[in-house]
Amino acid sequence: MEISIVILIIAVLFISRSLKVVPQQHAWVVERLGKYHGTLTPGLNILVPFVDRVAYKHVLKEIPLDIASQVCITRDNTQLQVDGILYFQVTDAMRASYGSSNYIVAISQLAQTSLRSVIGKLELDKTFEERDIINAQVVAAIDEAALNWGVKVLRYEIKDLTPPKEILHAMQAQITAEREKRALIAASEGRRQEQINIATGEREAFIARSEGEKQAVINKAEGEAASITAVAEATAGAIERIATAIRQPGGEQAVQLKVAERAVDAYSKVASDATTTLIVPSNMTEVSALIASAMKMVQTTK
């Protein structure tokens, strides 16, 4: 009975050492007599009892790793308190087991030194503007070295960039001054635009007034020209009618009579003016000569 119990215990021990179930997204490194033998994949695996042993167990999932906060000095000699988080994944279980005594510590230390090196090449303002570039350069620097450790660095993210209090106050003052400057520029632009609008309105109004005055002068000139033309046409029509009347029978006698009447009227008006000295011709035949000269002109015209 005791022998059966011993055999059962040995069988259970043998089976427990022979059968290994590896979970999904895990990799177990097996050593045979102290030497690397192989890597167990997820599922049921069989080992040689007391010869093979599981030396290392690795998780193949993506692992976040907090990077301790540290002081970095920028290119313009400004101190920054920087901390971040690193995401990595074990891709080669054998190298992760034998490439480094502690690949997590190695990655953490390399991330800190790489971050200090990258920030040391940038000025303070650039560190806030180019976080993506900093992250990419840190990942590139770590990933190159981590290949020997069987680890793939996926990304690095800066969580906080904290400058000293004096720098914060200076930055706040600079931002305030910049905003005040923008406000002044905006106000001056508004005043300039207002003056431009006023000048443009006055210029357009002056042009409109001048155009109106010009049109008024043109209209007045056109009216006067039309009036002169109408008077000339009326005068020409009257002369033409007079000439036609003269050519009728008895027209010349009528002209003689009209001229004589005008001459008599002229003498009478001159004689009626008290301030005018009247000189009567010594020979009254000159009046008839004047009438004869006028009739001669009428005949010549005819």
KOLVOVO-8291 format. One line per 5 residues: for each residue z negated, y negated, x of N, C-alpha, C. Coordinates in steps of 0.001 Angstrom, whole numbers. Atoms other than C-alpha are relative to their C-alpha. Layout:
Z:Y:X:Z:Y:X:Z:Y:X; ...
END
This chain:
0:1200:817:0:0:0:0:-1255:855; 69:1153:-898:-888:-2376:2771:1315:-188:746; -1283:92:-706:2357:-1524:4582:1047:-620:-906; -965:578:936:4349:-2420:1453:-187:-1500:-119; 275:1455:86:2624:-5771:1231:502:-708:1245
-464:618:-1249:3373:-6496:4874:1513:-84:13; -1469:9:31:7013:-5486:4414:507:-1063:-965; -403:1003:978:7259:-7746:1327:-141:-1398:574; 216:1324:-606:5806:-10676:3204:1078:-285:1037; -1045:194:-1016:8231:-10134:6091:1349:-262:-658
-1274:203:693:11132:-9890:3623:94:-1405:-563; 1:1369:561:10139:-13144:1897:180:-1020:1111; -131:907:-1128:9761:-14857:5250:1420:17:562; -1356:-158:-518:13105:-13499:6401:1011:-725:-909; -921:645:942:14852:-14687:3228:-150:-1521:43
229:1455:-23:13231:-18139:3365:602:-640:1243; -587:539:-1222:14445:-18562:6915:1516:209:47; -1435:-301:-43:17893:-17160:6179:789:-875:-962; -729:751:1030:18874:-19053:3029:-461:-1453:-18; 274:1436:43:19091:-22838:3045:944:-649:-1021
-778:727:1010:20246:-24968:91:-5:-1493:372; -134:1412:-407:21547:-28380:1179:397:-833:-1214; -361:861:1141:21580:-31145:-1498:1315:-753:259; -1226:802:-91:24683:-33211:-2242:-278:-1285:791; 94:1205:-836:25334:-36140:149:-1097:114:1067
905:-245:-1120:23142:-34574:2808:718:857:1034; -531:-829:-1082:23932:-32959:6176:-1165:425:894; 1075:-527:-832:21612:-30701:8142:608:546:1288; -458:-451:-1313:22049:-30071:11846:-801:1243:406; 624:-1287:-356:21355:-26476:12985:100:197:1510
32:-357:-1414:20289:-25525:16504:-263:1510:120; 197:-1431:-276:20551:-21947:17809:-560:144:1406; 715:-141:-1278:18058:-21221:20526:-8:-1313:776; 150:1307:-613:17690:-24962:21178:1292:-730:259; -1294:625:-241:21412:-25705:21334:695:-268:-1336
-706:337:1235:23556:-27425:18720:932:1135:-388; -826:-1109:476:25173:-24753:16584:997:-437:-1072; -894:422:1066:26631:-26475:13519:-706:-921:-962; 522:903:1021:26163:-28757:10528:163:665:-1354; -34:-613:1311:25263:-27393:7123:507:-988:-1032
-557:831:1069:27266:-28769:4191:-771:257:-1286; 730:-197:1262:25917:-29192:636:302:1357:-631; -133:-1306:621:25301:-25885:-1119:-878:1033:688; 770:-1095:-579:23924:-22466:-88:555:357:1372; -377:-348:-1366:23983:-21686:3634:-933:1107:519
759:-1132:-550:22823:-18588:5576:-190:-205:1501; 336:128:-1415:21054:-18789:8920:-534:1333:528; 598:-1181:-665:19908:-16165:11437:-1477:-298:194; 1445:294:-83:16128:-15982:11084:-501:52:1436; 681:79:-1285:14033:-16887:14128:955:-305:1162
-978:372:-1024:17239:-17782:16003:546:-1404:-298; -486:1316:434:18639:-20694:14005:-1134:-769:-657; 971:863:688:16585:-23623:12853:675:-1346:-332; -503:1329:403:17291:-26892:11035:-748:-1040:820; 643:964:-895:16651:-29577:13641:-29:-1414:-581
-106:1368:530:17785:-32760:11826:567:43:-1411; -511:162:1353:18359:-33759:8248:440:-1455:-193; -543:1347:156:20592:-36759:7444:487:-214:-1434; -514:426:1311:21395:-38619:4232:1331:-706:219; -1342:567:-176:25104:-39473:3921:288:-1157:-957
-191:1125:917:24591:-42144:1274:-5:-1327:765; 69:1354:-584:24972:-45873:1952:-1449:-461:5; 1411:332:-170:21644:-47121:3271:-143:-1492:292; 290:1402:-325:20410:-50751:3116:-1150:-80:1002; 1016:148:-1043:18400:-51874:6122:-315:-1475:168
424:1389:-188:16397:-55086:6226:-93:-312:1482; 77:476:-1382:16847:-57004:9471:-1089:-1053:72; 1151:905:-82:13675:-58767:10509:448:-1427:296; -299:1413:-215:13646:-62557:10482:-176:-348:1476; 43:397:-1405:14303:-64168:13850:470:-1438:133
-399:1374:-294:14874:-67593:15416:1280:37:821; -1284:107:-708:18456:-68352:16451:241:-1464:341; -289:1357:-468:19628:-71419:18395:1499:-228:-103; -1415:304:201:22914:-73033:17401:588:-673:1241; -706:626:-1128:25485:-74601:19698:-539:-1395:297
558:1351:-206:23955:-78067:19152:-1529:38:116; 1413:-143:-342:20477:-76749:20099:-934:-241:-1190; 844:63:1189:19051:-76478:16596:-504:1399:-316; 589:-1305:292:16657:-73675:15729:161:337:-1481; -160:-496:1364:17337:-71591:12626:-789:1291:-170
694:-1237:353:15140:-68970:11011:958:814:-877; -1045:-775:661:17584:-66215:9987:-502:1413:-268; 230:-1409:298:17109:-62919:8215:1158:497:-856; -1136:-560:714:19605:-60544:6652:-247:1443:-385; 61:-1396:401:20332:-57108:5329:1292:683:426
-1124:-755:-548:22593:-54456:6833:202:1264:-827; -341:-1210:741:24409:-51660:4993:788:931:932; -667:-956:-881:25372:-48547:6953:11:1383:-641; -137:-1361:521:26273:-44899:6420:204:961:1160; -171:-1030:-1022:25969:-41775:8542:1302:747:-280
-1295:-668:157:29453:-40348:9090:113:1257:857; -40:-1167:-887:28797:-37824:11892:-1452:422:252; 1396:-431:-117:25554:-35862:11625:-359:417:1415; 289:-440:-1366:25837:-34375:15111:-262:-1193:918; 216:1177:-849:26216:-37785:16825:-1241:-770:-431
1212:681:463:23516:-39276:14634:-1248:700:502; 1160:-758:-478:21210:-36512:15888:-188:-129:1499; 108:-58:-1465:22024:-36601:19591:525:-1266:698; -537:1207:-633:23720:-39965:20160:-1061:-1029:317; 1077:972:-203:20515:-41977:19912:-1302:618:-456
1300:-543:381:16840:-41197:19753:-434:-522:-1365; 312:579:1303:16530:-43543:16734:1113:-1002:-329; -1160:878:249:19804:-44959:15449:-352:-1161:-931; 389:1108:885:18044:-47084:12802:-556:-1163:807; 535:1061:-860:16071:-49012:15422:1113:-603:847
-1098:496:-826:19184:-49249:17591:894:-940:-796; -848:862:835:21248:-50698:14728:-714:-1314:-294; 771:1201:316:18490:-53154:13798:-44:-958:1183; 63:855:-1179:18093:-54437:17357:1374:-581:335; -1355:481:-299:21875:-54686:17864:430:-1063:-1003
-327:1012:1002:22218:-56630:14591:-653:-1330:341; 690:1247:-359:19643:-59175:15771:655:-681:1196; -621:601:-1186:21220:-59675:19183:1412:-517:-312; -1351:445:367:24736:-59906:17692:-57:-1273:-827; 145:1195:827:23552:-62449:15144:-342:-1215:856
340:1118:-897:21986:-64618:17842:1226:-450:785; -1190:341:-776:25204:-64459:19850:1022:-756:-843; -990:651:868:27423:-65418:16896:-448:-1401:-388; 498:1318:406:25214:-68296:15723:-36:-952:1182; 16:856:-1182:24929:-69591:19283:1342:-636:304
-1334:572:-210:28687:-70287:19212:365:-1044:-1045; -309:904:1101:28506:-72410:16055:-973:-1170:-25; 876:1132:243:27130:-75841:15249:-743:194:-1317; 872:-189:1152:24496:-76300:12562:765:-33:-1320; -728:122:1262:26857:-77450:9809:894:1207:-245
-907:-1139:147:29243:-74568:10479:-743:1264:-430; 747:-1208:376:26486:-71971:10076:-185:101:-1513; 138:-25:1449:26090:-72999:6427:1347:187:-685; -1322:-59:619:29828:-73205:5769:708:1328:232; -784:-1174:-396:30997:-70016:7509:-860:1265:36
825:-1216:61:28605:-67297:6415:863:1249:26; -867:-1183:27:31466:-64906:5732:499:346:1404; -468:-247:-1374:32761:-65343:9279:-1128:591:845; 1153:-523:-749:29270:-64764:10720:-227:1463:-356; 223:-1376:433:28846:-61613:8638:1052:944:577
-1085:-854:-494:32237:-60252:9674:-131:240:1507; 127:-162:-1445:31618:-60883:13390:-1184:898:359; 1151:-874:-254:28201:-59221:13260:356:1453:-279; -409:-1359:345:29671:-56157:11532:921:573:1071; -930:-479:-1027:32469:-55914:14103:-734:363:1289
733:-263:-1231:30030:-56126:17006:-863:1261:-115; 869:-1170:164:27651:-53492:15590:819:1274:-158; -783:-1195:321:30336:-51123:14340:611:613:1247; -605:-524:-1236:31917:-50822:17775:-983:873:783; 1009:-768:-732:28668:-49635:19336:-541:1166:-812
603:-1031:840:27516:-47569:16351:866:1245:-118; -850:-1194:64:30489:-45194:16632:-589:1153:816; 610:-1048:-835:28660:-43313:19393:-1258:590:-629; 1205:-489:661:25702:-42900:17063:326:721:-1309; -385:-669:1236:27700:-41327:14224:-279:-813:-1238
351:883:1109:27057:-44352:12013:1143:-986:-218; -1004:986:376:29506:-46614:10165:-696:-1180:-656; 585:1214:573:28345:-50197:9550:982:-558:-1035; -881:413:1088:29776:-51271:6197:50:-1524:-153; 18:1462:120:28667:-54910:5883:-1384:-531:373
1241:692:-335:26032:-57429:6856:-29:-1287:-812; 139:1201:818:24736:-60211:4637:-1204:-803:473; 1111:893:-335:22641:-63210:5666:-720:-378:-1284; 769:342:1187:19857:-63721:3159:-463:-1446:25; 534:1359:-87:18318:-66967:4389:337:-612:1352
-145:835:-1193:19152:-69698:6881:-941:-1178:-179; 1025:1021:196:16118:-71930:7260:-148:-844:1255; 205:884:-1145:16241:-74902:9652:-1402:-588:-22; 1323:642:-15:13072:-76784:10720:-108:-1109:-1045; 222:1016:1030:11503:-79286:8334:637:-1333:376
-597:1256:-412:12684:-82246:10424:1503:-15:-272; -1443:-93:244:16278:-81037:10182:289:-65:-1498; -179:48:1449:15882:-80514:6433:-90:-1430:-525; 144:1401:423:14658:-84100:5989:1222:-809:427; -1181:724:-479:17535:-85404:8122:1233:341:-832
-1142:-419:820:20053:-83371:6140:-71:-616:-1390; 155:612:1321:18612:-84653:2872:335:-1478:40; -325:1422:-138:18825:-88237:4113:1506:-201:155; -1448:88:-173:22413:-87645:5197:728:206:-1324; -632:-254:1301:23318:-86213:1794:-182:-1206:-919
250:1174:834:21667:-89179:47:890:-1164:407; -861:1078:-483:23537:-91655:2253:1466:245:-375; -1387:-334:350:26802:-89846:1616:264:-249:-1485; -170:235:1433:26281:-89964:-2140:19:-1489:-316; -10:1446:210:25422:-93681:-2015:1319:-604:466
-1288:486:-498:28532:-94272:67:1116:286:-1009; -1023:-340:994:30657:-92445:-2488:-125:-874:-1239; 199:855:1170:29085:-94485:-5299:544:-1404:263; -515:1325:-340:29878:-97756:-3488:1522:-5:42; -1465:-79:-69:33425:-96634:-2801:600:73:-1398
-504:-112:1366:33882:-95655:-6432:-87:-1341:-731; 140:1303:651:32543:-99047:-7606:1048:-979:509; -1006:914:-561:34809:-100962:-5209:1401:366:-474; -1297:-421:523:37782:-98879:-6317:186:-448:-1444; -79:468:1384:36949:-99723:-9910:273:-1493:-86
-250:1450:-2:36767:-103458:-9144:1420:-312:454; -1369:237:-469:40016:-103292:-7195:1024:323:-1080; -930:-374:1065:41754:-101497:-10031:-45:-1014:-1137; 118:1017:1035:40361:-104051:-12482:781:-1257:359; -739:1178:-436:41753:-106940:-10420:1503:235:-34
-1436:-327:49:45086:-105165:-10121:507:-52:-1437; -408:11:1404:45210:-104688:-13885:93:-1422:-540; -36:1393:458:44341:-108345:-14514:1220:-721:564; -1164:657:-614:46976:-109552:-12025:1306:493:-617; -1209:-546:619:49543:-107208:-13516:202:-569:-1399
-110:573:1344:48761:-108457:-17026:446:-1455:34; -401:1406:-112:49003:-112109:-15957:1468:-128:410; -1402:63:-428:52297:-111456:-14183:945:349:-1147; -848:-374:1126:53744:-109698:-17200:9:-1087:-1075; 52:1086:982:52526:-112506:-19485:844:-1190:456
-799:1110:-525:54075:-115157:-17201:1500:296:-131; -1413:-378:124:57345:-113238:-17140:446:-93:-1452; -357:72:1417:57277:-112960:-20928:156:-1452:-455; -117:1415:370:56615:-116717:-21293:1267:-616:572; -1212:565:-616:59360:-117599:-18828:1258:515:-687
-1149:-541:715:61753:-115250:-20605:167:-704:-1352; -69:712:1277:60846:-116947:-23899:528:-1416:167; -490:1358:-250:61330:-120448:-22452:1481:4:358; -1418:-110:-359:64621:-119354:-20909:868:211:-1233; -765:-268:1208:65815:-117989:-24234:47:-1228:-906
19:1221:813:64706:-121190:-25980:993:-1022:525; -962:941:-598:66698:-123339:-23513:1427:434:-302; -1352:-508:278:69701:-121071:-23956:380:-255:-1459; -285:217:1414:69421:-121276:-27725:266:-1480:-295; -198:1440:200:69058:-125067:-27572:1363:-440:523
-1304:368:-564:72078:-125381:-25286:1142:500:-875; -1036:-546:870:74101:-123099:-27498:107:-804:-1292; -36:833:1218:73072:-125194:-30549:685:-1324:243; -648:1277:-311:74037:-128459:-28849:1502:173:214; -1432:-239:-216:77332:-126948:-27722:715:216:-1327
-613:-231:1308:78004:-125736:-31232:108:-1301:-781; -34:1292:702:77104:-129198:-32605:1125:-883:518; -1062:820:-602:79402:-130960:-30135:1366:524:-410; -1286:-591:405:82169:-128528:-30949:331:-337:-1443; -233:317:1416:81701:-129107:-34674:399:-1457:-185
-335:1435:89:81734:-132923:-34224:1415:-253:492; -1351:199:-554:84841:-132711:-32044:1067:513:-952; -970:-548:952:86575:-130467:-34520:143:-903:-1224; -65:912:1148:85626:-132820:-37378:762:-1268:343; -707:1217:-427:86829:-135846:-35389:1504:257:124
-1422:-350:-145:90090:-134114:-34531:661:146:-1365; -567:-144:1352:90564:-133198:-38184:208:-1344:-672; -137:1330:602:89919:-136766:-39256:1187:-756:593; -1130:694:-651:92367:-138141:-36684:1322:568:-477; -1244:-625:453:94919:-135595:-37726:343:-446:-1426
-235:447:1371:94518:-136625:-41392:464:-1459:-18; -419:1408:-76:94775:-140307:-40443:1443:-99:451; -1389:41:-487:97916:-139632:-38471:973:439:-1090; -860:-471:1095:99348:-137719:-41401:153:-1075:-1071; -57:1069:1006:98463:-140548:-43759:873:-1156:457
-797:1098:-529:100099:-143121:-41464:1494:285:-151; -1414:-355:82:103335:-141181:-41534:528:-34:-1442; -432:84:1394:103403:-141435:-45318:570:-1395:-295; -531:1328:376:105323:-144341:-47043:-1137:-959:-283; 1022:1020:173:103218:-147502:-46878:-1163:181:930
1111:-255:-903:100988:-146050:-44137:-172:-1102:1014; 84:1055:-1016:101826:-148720:-41572:-614:-1260:-590; 565:1203:636:101037:-151535:-44020:-1507:183:-197; 1428:-236:191:97709:-149912:-44752:-753:-171:1308; 638:149:-1307:96920:-149763:-41042:-131:-1464:353
55:1443:-290:97835:-153457:-40641:-1130:-660:-784; 1046:575:830:95569:-154291:-43523:-1384:364:518; 1302:-444:-484:92724:-152224:-42089:-384:-705:1287; 270:684:-1267:93034:-153758:-38630:-362:-1442:-252; 289:1402:302:93113:-157255:-40123:-1398:-120:-579
1335:40:576:89983:-156473:-42154:-1068:151:1088; 980:-202:-1067:88171:-155199:-39057:-129:-1244:861; 35:1210:-825:89142:-158316:-37088:-777:-1108:-700; 705:1030:761:87914:-160593:-39865:-1484:320:-52; 1416:-389:24:84672:-158608:-40152:-686:-268:1325
584:248:-1311:84122:-158847:-36418:-282:-1469:205; 209:1445:-158:84578:-162614:-36436:-1129:-470:-882; 1054:434:916:82302:-162946:-39435:-1381:411:509; 1298:-442:-536:79496:-160917:-37808:-415:-843:1188; 333:829:-1170:79726:-162913:-34629:-433:-1384:-454
312:1353:481:79657:-166168:-36565:-1344:-55:-693; 1277:-13:724:76612:-165114:-38606:-1204:110:920; 1110:-142:-954:74497:-164462:-35482:-314:-1357:567; 377:1358:-435:72556:-167646:-34663:-89:-111:1497; 183:52:-1457:72031:-166684:-31039:1318:145:740
-1293:-242:-639:75715:-166137:-30412:855:-1247:-118; -929:1159:-10:78077:-168907:-29409:1396:506:-271; -1329:-446:427:81418:-168474:-31127:1048:-935:559; -1143:770:-538:84550:-169620:-29380:1216:406:-803; -1156:-270:868:87447:-169836:-31790:1271:-237:799
-1251:194:-741:90875:-169384:-30303:717:-1253:-498; -720:1225:372:92924:-172560:-30223:1257:307:-778; -1211:-400:699:95916:-170695:-31471:-325:1219:-831; 361:-1090:890:95160:-168507:-34524:1069:1053:-60; -1065:-1012:-17:98441:-166742:-33965:-371:1160:888
421:-1108:-857:96566:-164674:-31378:-549:1152:-833; 509:-1053:878:94941:-162790:-34269:1142:831:-511; -1171:-753:468:98321:-161835:-35630:616:770:1140; -509:-742:-1168:99349:-160907:-32096:-842:1245:242; 883:-1156:-155:96294:-158616:-31913:358:1085:-999
-372:-974:1030:97318:-157001:-35189:1325:632:343; -1312:-551:-366:100905:-156626:-33963:-130:981:1141; 206:-923:-1111:99674:-154980:-30733:-590:1313:-489; 598:-1214:560:97571:-152522:-32697:1020:799:-731; -1030:-720:732:100497:-151649:-34934:1004:635:959
-904:-574:-994:102666:-151133:-31855:-559:1300:561; 647:-1197:-498:100131:-148613:-30552:87:1120:-1028; -84:-1017:1052:100148:-146835:-33916:1411:568:-59; -1391:-514:31:103935:-146611:-33835:285:867:1190; -202:-847:-1189:103902:-145310:-30282:-616:1357:-176
667:-1286:275:101424:-142601:-31287:809:829:-971; -789:-693:985:103576:-141755:-34229:1223:604:604
END
